[in-house]
C-alpha cells in the first residue's frame, strides 16, 4: 500500500450571507498527487441545527491561525477517491461570559471515501458574520469573542472593531395576539469607507420558544448600485408579520427573535419582541 501526503491551500471566505460550503475537489488516488486548487470563498455559517447535525468525519487539526477576520485551519485526513466537503459552522447559543464564548465546528463530509492517501489542506474562513452578530443584545460595537473550536484545545480570541449595523426596529416591543408587527430595516455605516450594495434582497427568520416559526427567503428588491457613505444610513425595507407561523396559524404567546440577513453582503441584524395575552 502506498501513502502520500498532499498539501493544498484554499481560501474560503464568503459571497453569500451565512451560508456556504467549501467544496474541495480531489481527483487523485492513493498513488497520485494533486496540484493546489482554489475554490469560491464562503463565510462562517451561523445556524444551530447545522451546528448540531454537522458531518464530523475524522481529520486532524495541524494548526489554527487568526488574521483580522480570517481564521485559517490546517487539517490532515485520509482519502483520495471522493470529493470532501468542509464548512465552518457556529452555534447560536453563546456563553454569557466576559468575553462571550461560542462553539464552532469544522464540518467534514468525506462522502464514504475509503482510500488511504494522507491529504493536508489549509482552509481559510471569514468570521465577519460573528462580528456582525456580536453587537446585538447586551454587547457593544467593539469587543472580543472566544471561539471554542471542536477538536482544538485552545480558545481562539477574535477581537475586532465593528463598523456596520443592520438595524431592525419594530413599532413597539410588546404585542397582543393577532397584532401586526411592523419591522423597519436600515443599514447604518459606522465605518470609514463607503459601502456598496447591489440589491436589498434579504432572508428573514423568526424564532420562538420552540425554534423557527416563520421565514422568507426573497424579501427586498433589486436596486441600482447604492453607495452608503460613512456616517450615513440607508433604508432597506419594511415588513409586517401577522404573528402566524408557516402553517398560517397564530403563534403562542412568548418571546420571539426576528433575525434578518442581507444576501448581498455579510450584514445581519436581529431584534426581540414579546407576544403577551
Secondary structure, 3 states (H helix, E strand, C coil): CCCCEEEEEEECCCCCCCCCCEEECCCCCCCCCCCCCCCCCCECEECHHHHHCCCECCCEEEEEEEECCEEEEEEEEEECCCCEEEEEEEEEEEECCCCEEEEEEEEEECCCCCCCEEEEEEEEEECHHHHHHHCCCCCCCEEEEEEEECCCCCCEEEEEECCEEEEEEECCCEECCCCCEEEEEEEEECCCCCEEEEECCEEEEEEECCEEEEEEEEECCEEEEEEECCCCEEEEEEEEECCECCCCCECCCEEEEEEEEECCCCCEEEEEEEECC
